């Protein structure tokens, strides 16, 4: 990890699958990337700067940041002393199950979405911190459910809903088709010309439309898509070398370089923290 004072402490809760992360960074923290989970976190110390949804945001102690699956974001410490933050990674299936148990008003078909990325809500930050502590302790299931309910109570005040598979009318059709194609060819050695042909445009128009829509060029998006899948497989104990081969990385080192730039951890370290394999 870059920076002598940078550190990442990540764990995965066995029964819920929730990942809890606490980290400190000075200077550059993360390259642009996304997750396939819902992220809820708060800044403990310092100024946490990140780009997300075409805006540059600054989170300070007490702020809560909320990211949906697929939200591209980076991380940087603009002030001396860096920043420290805590975060929960909530799997979509887990979150939907808990929200439906929490309230009868949750839509039968739909996905939660966060209208705001950064909010000032001390009570919400406290609820996140409480569940974070419970998941890392030997607390009872009763205590964990109480902490979960407290989190859901705060979270539902900041939620909207959208229909499953609803396309974003703000995005060009060609960009959305290209994204669907990249997801379908996650494991294939697909090229830009092939992608453009499938979308019925030349590769230059495709790249411009895609980057304007998603903030990344198609190849960079595909790398991040593969990293998200790598994260899933590593958490299940699949060997880094096998993951690299299956996802069209040149080799394990190639996967490792990209993984570290996005998440601040090596694939092996991430796998050990999620599968409880001794160092």
C-alpha positions in Angstrom: 0.0 0.0 0.0 1.3 3.5 -0.9 2.1 5.8 2.0 4.0 4.9 5.1 1.0 5.9 7.3 -1.8 4.4 5.3 -3.6 1.3 6.7 -6.7 -0.7 5.9 -8.5 -3.0 8.4 -11.2 -5.1 6.7 -13.2 -8.0 8.1 -16.2 -9.9 6.9 -19.0 -10.9 9.3 -19.6 -14.7 9.0 -23.4 -14.9 9.2 -24.5 -11.7 7.5 -21.7 -11.4 4.9 -21.3 -7.7 5.7 -17.8 -6.4 5.3 -16.6 -3.8 7.8 -13.7 -1.6 6.8 -11.8 1.0 8.8 -8.9 2.8 7.0 -6.6 5.7 7.1 -5.1 7.4 4.1 -2.8 10.4 3.4 -2.5 11.8 -0.1 -3.9 9.5 -2.8 -6.2 6.7 -1.5 -8.0 5.0 -4.4 -8.2 5.2 -8.1 -11.8 5.4 -9.6 -13.7 2.2 -9.0 -17.0 0.9 -7.8 -18.5 -1.9 -5.7 -21.4 -4.3 -6.2 -22.6 -3.6 -2.7 -24.3 -0.6 -1.0 -21.8 1.4 1.0 -22.6 3.3 4.1 -19.8 5.1 5.9 -18.7 8.1 7.9 -15.5 10.1 8.2 -13.9 9.9 11.7 -11.1 12.3 11.3 -9.7 14.7 8.6 -11.1 15.6 5.2 -12.1 12.8 2.9 -12.3 14.1 -0.8 -13.8 12.0 -3.5 -15.4 12.3 -6.9 -18.7 10.7 -7.5 -21.7 11.3 -9.8 -19.8 14.2 -11.6 -19.2 16.1 -8.3 -16.3 16.6 -6.0 -17.3 16.0 -2.4 -15.6 16.7 0.9 -16.6 14.6 3.9 -15.6 15.7 7.4 -16.4 14.2 10.8 -20.1 13.6 11.2 -20.9 13.3 7.5 -22.3 10.1 6.1 -21.5 9.0 2.6 -23.8 6.7 0.7 -22.9 4.9 -2.5 -25.0 2.5 -4.6 -23.7 -0.5 -6.5 -22.0 0.8 -9.6 -21.3 4.3 -8.2 -17.8 5.2 -9.5 -15.7 7.0 -6.9 -12.1 7.6 -5.9 -10.4 8.8 -2.7 -7.9 11.5 -1.8 -6.8 13.3 1.4 -6.4 17.0 0.5 -5.3 18.1 3.9 -2.2 17.3 6.0 -2.8 14.4 8.4 -5.0 12.5 6.0 -8.4 11.0 6.9 -9.8 8.1 8.8 -13.2 6.5 8.0 -15.4 3.5 8.8 -17.7 1.8 6.3 -20.2 -1.0 5.9 -20.5 -3.0 2.7 -24.1 -4.2 2.5 -25.0 -6.9 -0.1 -28.0 -6.0 -2.1 -29.9 -9.2 -1.3 -29.2 -8.8 2.4 -30.3 -5.1 2.4 -33.6 -5.9 0.5 -34.4 -8.7 2.8 -33.9 -6.5 5.9 -35.8 -3.6 4.4 -38.8 -5.8 3.6 -38.7 -7.2 7.1 -38.5 -3.7 8.5 -41.4 -2.0 6.7 -44.5 -3.1 4.8 -44.1 0.0 2.6 -41.1 -1.4 0.7 -42.0 -1.9 -3.0 -42.4 -5.5 -4.0 -40.3 -5.0 -7.1 -37.7 -2.3 -6.9 -34.2 -1.4 -5.8 -33.2 1.2 -3.2 -31.3 4.2 -4.4 -29.6 7.1 -2.7 -30.7 10.5 -3.9 -27.7 12.1 -2.1 -24.2 10.8 -1.8 -23.1 12.9 1.2 -25.4 14.0 4.1 -24.9 15.6 7.4 -26.7 13.4 9.9 -25.1 12.6 13.2 -27.8 10.1 14.3 -27.2 8.2 11.0 -23.4 8.2 11.6 -24.0 6.9 15.1 -26.2 4.1 13.8 -23.6 3.0 11.3 -20.9 3.1 14.0 -23.1 1.0 16.3 -23.6 -1.8 13.8 -19.9 -1.6 12.9 -19.0 -2.2 16.5 -21.5 -5.0 17.0 -20.4 -6.9 13.9 -16.8 -6.8 15.2 -17.6 -8.0 18.7 -19.0 -11.0 20.4 -22.4 -9.4 20.9 -25.5 -11.6 20.8 -27.8 -11.9 17.8 -30.3 -9.8 19.8 -27.8 -6.9 19.9 -27.0 -7.3 16.3 -30.7 -7.2 15.3 -31.2 -4.1 17.4 -28.3 -2.4 15.8 -29.5 -3.4 12.4 -33.0 -2.0 13.1 -31.4 1.3 14.3 -29.5 1.5 11.0 -32.6 0.8 8.9 -34.5 3.4 10.8 -32.0 6.1 9.8 -31.4 4.7 6.3 -35.1 4.6 5.2 -35.2 8.4 5.7 -32.7 8.8 2.9 -34.0 6.3 0.4 -35.8 6.4 -2.9 -36.9 3.4 -5.1 -36.5 2.6 -8.7 -38.0 -0.3 -10.8 -35.8 -3.3 -11.6 -33.9 -3.0 -14.9 -35.2 0.5 -15.4 -32.9 2.3 -17.9 -31.7 5.7 -17.1 -33.4 8.1 -19.7 -30.5 10.6 -19.2 -28.0 8.1 -20.8 -27.5 7.6 -24.5 -28.8 4.3 -25.9 -25.4 3.4 -27.3 -23.7 3.8 -23.9 -26.3 1.6 -22.2 -26.0 -1.0 -24.9 -22.2 -1.0 -24.5 -22.5 -1.4 -20.8 -24.8 -4.4 -21.1 -22.4 -5.9 -23.6 -19.4 -5.5 -21.3 -21.4 -7.2 -18.5 -22.3 -10.1 -20.8 -18.6 -10.5 -21.9 -17.0 -10.2 -18.5 -15.0 -13.4 -19.0 -14.1 -12.9 -22.7 -11.1 -11.1 -24.3 -13.4 -8.6 -26.1 -11.9 -5.7 -28.0 -13.1 -2.2 -28.6 -13.8 -2.7 -32.3 -15.9 -5.8 -31.5 -17.8 -3.8 -28.8 -18.4 -0.9 -31.2 -19.7 -3.3 -33.9 -22.1 -4.9 -31.5 -23.4 -1.4 -30.7 -23.7 -0.3 -34.3 -21.3 2.7 -34.1 -17.6 3.3 -34.6 -15.2 3.0 -31.7 -14.6 6.7 -31.4 -18.2 7.6 -31.0 -18.7 4.7 -28.6 -15.8 5.8 -26.4 -17.0 9.4 -26.3 -20.6 8.5 -25.4 -19.5 5.9 -22.9 -17.1 8.2 -21.1 -19.6 11.0 -21.0 -22.2 8.7 -19.5 -20.1 6.7 -17.0 -17.0 8.7 -16.4 -14.7 5.9 -17.6 -13.6 4.7 -21.0 -15.0 1.2 -21.9 -11.7 -0.6 -21.2 -11.4 1.1 -17.7 -15.0 0.2 -17.0 -14.4 -3.4 -17.9 -11.4 -3.5 -15.6 -13.5 -2.3 -12.7 -16.2 -4.7 -13.6 -13.7 -7.6 -13.4 -12.3 -6.3 -10.2 -15.8 -6.3 -8.6 -16.2 -9.9 -9.7 -12.7 -10.8 -8.4 -13.6 -9.4 -5.1 -16.6 -11.7 -4.9 -14.6 -14.8 -5.8 -11.7 -14.0 -3.5 -14.1 -13.6 -0.6 -15.3 -17.1 -1.3 -11.7 -18.4 -1.1 -10.9 -18.8 -4.9 -7.1 -18.5 -5.4 -5.9 -15.2 -6.8 -4.1 -17.0 -9.7 -7.3 -18.7 -10.7 -9.3 -15.5 -10.4 -6.8 -13.7 -12.6 -7.0 -16.3 -15.3 -10.8 -16.5 -15.3 -11.2 -12.8 -15.6 -8.6 -12.3 -18.5 -5.9 -10.5 -16.5 -2.5 -11.2 -17.9 -1.4 -13.0 -14.7 -1.7 -12.8 -10.9 0.6 -9.7 -10.7 -1.5 -7.9 -13.2 -4.7 -8.5 -11.1 -2.8 -7.5 -8.0 -1.7 -4.1 -9.4 -5.2 -3.2 -10.4 -6.8 -4.6 -7.2 -4.5 -2.6 -5.0 -5.1 0.6 -6.9 -8.8 0.3 -6.4 -9.1 -1.2 -2.9 -5.8 -0.5 -1.1 -5.3 -4.2 -0.5 -3.6 -7.1 -2.3 -6.0 -9.9 -3.5 -4.3 -12.3 -1.1 -4.8 -10.0 1.9 -8.4 -9.3 1.0 -9.1 -13.1 0.6 -7.5 -13.8 4.0 -9.5 -11.1 5.8 -12.8 -12.5 4.3 -12.2 -16.2 4.7 -10.5 -16.0 8.1 -7.4 -17.8 6.8 -4.4 -17.2 9.1 -1.6 -15.0 7.8 
